[in-house]
Amino acid sequence: MLFMVRFTDQPDRLDIRQAHIAAHMEWLGLHAAQVRIGGPLRETPEGNPVGALWLVEAASRAEVDALLATDPFWVNGLRASVEILEWRKAVPAGPATIG
């Protein structure tokens, strides 16, 4: 099952992001089978991240919650909120390449 995960970061906490980005990227590498695609969200191309959007593969919402609880950004208080919704591709036979 796929879940859309939308994070909103604590405002004015770029210091937390910068302090834990290496650990966060390492964590993402360890969980690449679950976090299928993800990246930061910005209000403008040159702006600082204000959150993130991920597609997570998991058996349940509880599994997503447990996964997120171990992310260094979550553990160290960067995230202000998270929205988790079940997601399905609208056109199952169509292409899904990104990049």
N, C-alpha and C positions, 0 to 999 in steps of 0.2 A: 504494500500500500504506500502511496506517496502523500506527503504532507508538505504544504507551503508554510514556511516559517518566516515571519516578518518581525524583525527586531527594531526597536527604537532605542537609541542610546541616550544615556544621561546627557543633558545639555552641558556644554562647556567642560567635558571630561576627556578631551583629546589626550591628556596626560596618561590616563588609564590605558587607552588604546595603544599609545606609543610604548608604554612600559611593558605591555603584555602581548604585543603583536607577534613576536618570535614564538612564544609558547602557544599562542592561538593557532598560528600557521602549522606548527608541529602537530598540534591536536587535530587539526583538519586533515592532515596527511594520514594520521592514524585511523581516522574515521571516514575515509574517502568512500568506502562501500555504503555508508549510510547517508552522508552528506553528498548527494549526487551532483549538485551544482550550487554555487553560492557566491556571494560577493557583496561588497559594501554598497550602500545607497547614499547618493549625494544630491543636494538641491541644485547644484550647478556642477559642470564638469571639473572645475578647479577648486570646488569647495571641499571642506573636510567631511568625512563620513558622518552621517546622522543615524545610521542603523545598517541593517543588512537584510537580504532576502536569500533564503535557501530553499532547495527542494530536498527533502529528507525521505529516505526509504526506511520504513519501520513497520512492524506488525501491528502496532497500536499507538494511540496518543500517549499512553503511559510510557512506552518505550522512547518516544521522542522527548518527553519531559525528562526522563532519566539521562538521556544522552546530553541534552542541553545543560543539565546541572553540573556536568564535568568540564564544560568549555571554560578556559581561563578568562575569557571576557565576562562570562556570567559569574564565575566564582569571585572575580575581583571587582564586581559592581559596575561594569560599563553599561550593561543593559538596563534601561528604565522599564521596558515592557516587551512582551512577546505575544504574537498572535499565531496560533497554530490551527490550520484548516486542512481537512482532507482534500486532495487535489487529484483530478483525472484529466488526462489529455483529451481534448474535444474531438480530435480526428485521429483515432488510433492507428490507421494505416498510413498516415502522412508522415513526412520527415520531421525529425526533431533535433536537427543539428544546430549548434550554437557556436559561434566563434569565427 
